[in-house]
């Protein structure tokens, strides 16, 4: 199963300059691959010695490094969370990189990408052959109930209320989310205020 | 006379064993030193590469987020199982004949995509 693969990841964040650029994604993924596979060090060190750049700043060089590491790696899963949080121009570069690596590792399917992002036209256009799953309210219903149950117990212990109140809060919280954890958290904050 | 000869042989044998042990210890010591030196060099190379890639800030921010999510996942270990039970995900996880190597999980903001 591909579940045995090594995993590297990047969490994009629009309000954090360290986490919303193409370069940040590449640099972080390269370092993680190096951490997972120390054998990559020889290749990276050779490239560093051969490079004229005091620091690896050229996007082409960074891209070349990541592509080379990926295509020579056994089963690698690359997760990019919140791709929509990057600016469209940066997102375009990241999507292009995903396409290139996918193409290069096509024969043995050794590299997989798991991307989470809101629906954006450029992502749809760019990754037309991907598997896509749109999260619906019914998918996360059970997760929300588990969360509500745990949080209600936490609130009961904190405010020492009885079973009736606990049930009331549980129902109130359960009726709010409609598939959205953020709504649930807002309702929870209201209950505790 | 014979006793003397036997003693001499024993002495030579003991000396050979001691010499062999000494040589072996020296070899082990040398190997250890060589390995430590190689290890130090690799460590220096690794630090130089990390510095060259200047990924420190992004890596730290990324790791902080990951640790936070792991803690949340540990509190609610039974959540997100639905995703791994879906045919689309099982198809993507197949080692050789995945229908696509890219999986896009999309959802409304706040749906818990990151979890």
Interface residues (C-beta under 8 A of the other chain):
Chain A: X1 X2 X3 X9 X10 X11 X13 X16 X18 X19 X24 X27 X28 X30 X31 X32 X34 X38 X41 X44 X45 X48 X51 X53 X54 X55 X56 X75 X81 X82 X98 X102 X105 X106 X109 X111 X112 X113 X114 X115 X116 X117 X118 X119 X123 X127 X129 X130 X131 X132 X133 X134 X135 X139 X140 X142 X143 X146 X147 X150 X179 X180 X181 X182 X183
Chain B: X42 X45 X46 X48 X49 X50 X51 X52 X53 X54 X55 X57 X58 X59 X60 X61 X62 X65 X66 X69 X75 X76 X78 X79 X80 X82 X83 X86 X88 X89 X91 X92 X93 X94 X95 X96 X97 X98 X99 X100 X101 X102 X103 X104 X105 X106 X107 X108 X109 X110 X111 X112 X113 X114 X115
